[in-house]
Amino acid sequence: MTPVRKSAEDRREELVRAAIALVARKGFAAVTLRDVAAEVGVAHGLIRHYFPSREALLATAFDTAVREELAQLPPEVDDPLVALAQWCTASVEAHYLVWIDAWAEAPRDPELAATLRAHHVALDEHTAHLLRRAAEEGGGRCPDPDDAARRLTAMLDGLAVQLHVLHVLTRAEHDRAALAHAEQLTQLAPGTLTRAAASA
């Protein structure tokens, strides 16, 4: 029987899926185009038909993985305080391990760095939106939501490393620190977001 020839779109998707699987097992730095070709069962040179470089393939794999993970997050709830509280406490280990590995590789990979930056900016914009809504709803004040979002993102990223990589924080300690920091940034009364998280 003659094998069915895959469309260019299907083959490209197959290569991206293989790259995601390999990154999950080996990390960005260890994945080569030969690895991806072997994973799919194609000639090494075929990959160049779809991606000009290893960097382009891995940047696409990271972009795909992050978009899919974000799509699986619970939709934003109507209550702004609950929405911010959930955002602060939604530290998922698998998600952060991919990001941490990408951060480590980005200084040597401009294409991955550009993809990381784009997602980071988009997440900061979403965080600023949550902070602005929570401050308005809870009787607080957030004069510069964009700056507050950068501060909160930095805090959440640092806490995630301590929780998922170093294991020096418990989940409860992570959540307590994250919620308290968000309350400070929005000038909400202490305990406001903790109560909102408990009510969700």
FILUMGU-977120 format. One line per field, with one value per residue (C-alpha): x negated, y negated, z; residue in one letter. Coordinates in Angstrom, 3 decimals. Layout:
east [X;...]
north [Y;...]
up [Z;...]
residu [a;...]
//
This chain:
east [0.000;-1.337;-1.873;0.362;-1.612;-1.142;-0.219;-2.767;-0.573;-0.317;-4.043;-4.871;-2.506;-4.125;-7.580;-6.377;-4.741;-7.926;-9.968;-7.592;-7.863;-11.655;-11.927;-9.749;-12.092;-15.502;-15.218;-15.724;-19.523;-19.781;-17.341;-18.835;-17.227;-18.515;-16.613;-13.414;-13.924;-14.466;-11.381;-9.218;-11.016;-12.052;-15.323;-17.209;-17.250;-13.450;-13.091;-14.854;-11.975;-9.640;-11.916;-15.020;-16.838;-16.754;-16.039;-12.975;-11.580;-12.117;-10.653;-7.546;-7.370;-7.552;-4.935;-2.584;-3.060;-2.442;0.651;2.149;1.421;2.930;6.017;6.518;6.590;10.039;11.850;11.757;14.577;16.916;15.721;12.498;11.191;11.640;10.068;6.937;6.744;6.933;4.286;1.919;2.388;2.467;-1.201;-1.265;-4.488;-4.547;-3.965;-6.724;-9.276;-8.926;-9.283;-12.297;-14.044;-13.237;-14.611;-17.877;-18.190;-16.994;-20.325;-21.807;-18.708;-17.360;-14.263;-13.247;-13.977;-11.664;-8.865;-9.374;-9.254;-6.001;-4.270;-5.678;-4.320;-0.897;-0.757;-1.782;1.050;3.517;2.152;2.488;6.119;6.760;5.054;7.022;10.369;9.587;8.548;11.736;13.984;12.316;12.024;8.269;6.048;3.613;2.251;-0.046;1.333;-1.398;-4.177;-2.246;-1.832;-5.584;-6.197;-3.593;-4.865;-8.412;-7.173;-5.110;-7.996;-10.367;-7.887;-7.339;-11.060;-11.150;-8.051;-8.680;-12.476;-14.070;-11.187;-11.821;-8.194;-4.994;-1.954;-0.321;-3.384;-3.496;0.160;-0.065;-3.035;-1.513;1.847;0.250;-1.934;1.060;2.952;0.069;-0.108;3.625;3.821;6.513;7.131;5.030;6.900;9.165;7.709;7.296;11.026;11.721;9.587;11.414;14.806;14.001]
north [0.000;-3.445;-5.567;-8.618;-11.788;-14.314;-17.882;-20.591;-21.823;-18.344;-17.718;-21.074;-20.330;-16.914;-18.504;-21.055;-18.318;-16.284;-19.310;-19.997;-16.370;-16.437;-19.735;-18.316;-15.327;-16.885;-20.669;-23.300;-23.249;-19.506;-19.255;-19.082;-18.940;-15.374;-14.495;-15.939;-14.146;-10.834;-11.419;-11.904;-9.357;-11.678;-12.722;-15.428;-17.706;-17.702;-19.898;-22.753;-22.781;-23.854;-25.719;-27.676;-26.833;-24.907;-28.212;-28.880;-25.414;-25.667;-29.169;-27.870;-24.894;-27.169;-29.530;-26.624;-25.076;-28.359;-29.217;-25.815;-26.014;-29.493;-28.305;-25.664;-28.188;-28.805;-31.722;-35.029;-35.234;-38.201;-39.182;-41.236;-40.374;-36.652;-36.944;-38.613;-36.172;-33.205;-34.719;-35.110;-31.544;-29.689;-28.652;-25.427;-23.416;-22.088;-25.566;-27.172;-24.439;-25.123;-28.867;-28.476;-26.285;-28.814;-31.673;-29.770;-29.200;-32.632;-34.525;-32.218;-32.034;-35.369;-33.793;-32.095;-35.322;-37.248;-34.724;-34.812;-38.605;-38.681;-36.319;-38.184;-41.501;-39.974;-38.472;-41.782;-43.512;-40.945;-41.356;-45.149;-44.685;-42.445;-44.865;-47.842;-46.043;-44.708;-48.122;-49.701;-46.960;-46.649;-50.337;-50.351;-52.394;-51.428;-54.640;-52.839;-49.387;-48.741;-49.261;-47.281;-44.431;-44.262;-44.172;-41.470;-39.343;-39.543;-38.493;-35.599;-34.353;-34.425;-32.645;-29.988;-29.232;-28.870;-26.645;-24.410;-24.305;-25.018;-23.639;-26.150;-27.312;-25.423;-26.123;-27.926;-30.137;-30.916;-31.931;-33.992;-35.997;-36.463;-37.690;-40.049;-41.586;-42.095;-43.773;-46.174;-47.040;-47.779;-49.359;-46.871;-46.133;-43.207;-39.933;-41.168;-38.827;-35.949;-36.088;-36.380;-33.279;-31.339;-32.288;-31.055]
up [0.000;-0.907;2.215;2.517;1.877;4.687;3.904;4.635;7.496;9.050;8.724;10.288;13.179;13.627;13.872;16.418;18.541;18.447;19.516;22.432;23.585;23.378;25.230;27.998;28.312;27.680;27.964;25.250;25.291;24.612;21.691;18.187;14.756;14.420;17.598;16.167;12.845;14.639;16.804;13.709;11.534;8.722;7.146;9.027;5.998;5.683;8.744;6.933;4.463;7.283;9.685;8.670;11.886;15.138;16.886;14.739;15.458;19.221;19.366;17.576;19.929;22.973;21.541;20.847;24.285;26.118;24.070;24.762;28.482;28.736;26.877;29.564;32.399;33.902;32.239;34.051;36.565;36.910;40.390;39.908;43.378;42.817;39.350;40.736;43.651;41.281;39.002;41.959;43.149;39.805;39.797;37.759;38.012;34.441;33.038;35.068;34.404;30.662;31.226;33.515;30.952;28.230;30.350;30.723;26.965;25.795;26.184;23.511;21.311;19.989;18.403;21.629;23.510;21.173;21.688;25.448;25.420;23.435;25.849;28.835;27.558;26.880;30.379;31.936;30.061;31.380;34.907;34.688;33.663;36.680;39.081;37.762;38.090;41.571;42.878;41.555;42.928;46.315;47.151;46.698;44.455;41.697;40.108;37.644;36.784;34.201;36.733;39.338;36.849;36.246;39.988;40.551;37.658;39.015;42.442;41.076;38.938;41.890;44.120;41.445;41.320;45.102;45.044;42.026;41.682;45.039;47.125;49.893;49.966;50.530;48.365;51.292;51.786;48.069;47.993;51.159;49.863;46.389;47.703;50.225;47.508;45.204;48.051;48.602;44.913;44.771;48.243;49.230;52.900;54.165;53.812;50.980;48.350;50.793;51.463;47.742;47.058;49.761;48.318;44.806]
residu [m;t;p;v;r;k;s;a;e;d;r;r;e;e;l;v;r;a;a;i;a;l;v;a;r;k;g;f;a;a;v;t;l;r;d;v;a;a;e;v;g;v;a;h;g;l;i;r;h;y;f;p;s;r;e;a;l;l;a;t;a;f;d;t;a;v;r;e;e;l;a;q;l;p;p;e;v;d;d;p;l;v;a;l;a;q;w;c;t;a;s;v;e;a;h;y;l;v;w;i;d;a;w;a;e;a;p;r;d;p;e;l;a;a;t;l;r;a;h;h;v;a;l;d;e;h;t;a;h;l;l;r;r;a;a;e;e;g;g;g;r;c;p;d;p;d;d;a;a;r;r;l;t;a;m;l;d;g;l;a;v;q;l;h;v;l;h;v;l;t;r;a;e;h;d;r;a;a;l;a;h;a;e;q;l;t;q;l;a;p;g;t;l;t;r;a;a;a;s;a]
//
